[in-house]
Amino acid sequence: MKVRYPVIGIIFLFISATIWENVLGTETYNRIGHPIMVILLLSLLGLIIYLIVKVISNELFDLTDDIQRHYEHKERRKEQQAYMMDNINQELDEIEATLDAISEAENSDGKITPIWNSKPPKR
């Protein structure tokens, strides 16, 4: 619901109060119509206050949700970077182990043998 609807209701209420007062007469309107109009006016004012509070609270909740999503995104990014660094470190360890194995094989008998134990190509 928009705030304009209760405002339109208040304007309509004042117009109808003027018409009722002219139709019923001042004395009858003061006894019957005035209390009804006051109750309707107060309910419309209360509705306006409720809508304003609702809009403000929704904006505050949206703001806190945005802040929470920002920090969650930041944490996810840190986790992804840590995962990528772990992968890089693991691949570097594998490369280092491969180089160590090649250098040990070269030092032991002078031949370089592939690590995967395949036969050397025929020449």
N, C-alpha and C positions, 0 to 999 in steps of 0.2 A: 504494500500500500504506500502511496506517495503522500507527502505532507500536504500537497495541494488539495487533496480531497477533503480533509477536515476544514481547511481554510475556506473552500467553496461551501462546505456545510455551514460554517459560521455566517458567511455572507447570506446564504439562503435563509438561515435562521432569523437574522435581523430583518430581512425583507418580509418573511412570513409573519414575524411578530408585529410589524407595522400594519400589515394587512389584517391580521386577527384583531388588533386593537381597534382599527376602524370599523370592522364588521361587527364585533361583539360589543363594542363600547368600552370606555376606559375602566369603568367600575367592574364589569364582568371579567374583562381581560386581567385586571389586577388580582382578582380572586382565583381565576382558573388558569389562564394562559401564562401568566408571569412565572409561577413556580415550575411549570413544564418547560418553559423556555430557559430558565436558569439551569435546570437539570441537564437539558440538552447542550447548553453552552459549556457547562463544566465538563461534561463527558467528551465533547469535541476538543476542548483545551487539554484534557487529560490524554486524549488520543494523539494530539500533536506532540505533547511532551514525551509520550511513549515512543513515537516514531523517531523523534530526534535522538533519544537515548539509544534506540535500536541501531540507528545509522552510525552513531559514534562508537558503540560497542562492536559492531561489525567491522568498522575500520580498524579498531584496536586489535581485534582478533586476527584480521587479515595481516596486519603489520607483524604481530608475533609469529604467525605462520610463515611469513616471508623470512623473518630473521632465523627461525628454526630451520627452514629449508636451506638457507644460505650456509649455516654451520654444518648441516648434514652433508651438503655438497662438498664443502671444504674437507670434511673428514673422509668422504669417499675418494676425493682426489688424492689425499695423502695416502690412503690405503692402496690406490692404484699405482702411485709412484713407488711405494715400498715394494709392491709386487713386481713392478718392472725392474727395480734395482735388484731384487732377489733373482729374477730370471737372468739379468745381465751378469751378476756375480756367478751364478751357476754355469753359464756358458763360458765365462772366463776361466773358471776352475777346470772345465772340461778341456779347453784349449791348452791350458797350462799342463794338465796331465798328459795330453797328447804330445806336447813338445818335450816333456820330461821323458816319456817313453821312447821317443825318437832319438833323443840325445843319449839315453842309456844304451839303446841298441847300437848306435853308431860307435860308442866308446867300447863296447864289449868285444865285438868281433869285426868291426869295420864295415859291416853291411847294414843297410837300412832296410828293415822289414816292415811291411805295412802292419798297422795295429790290428786290423780286422782279419789277419791271418789268411789273406788270399795269396795265391801264387803270383809271383812277379810276372809281368808280361814277357812273352817270348820275343827274342830278337833274332 
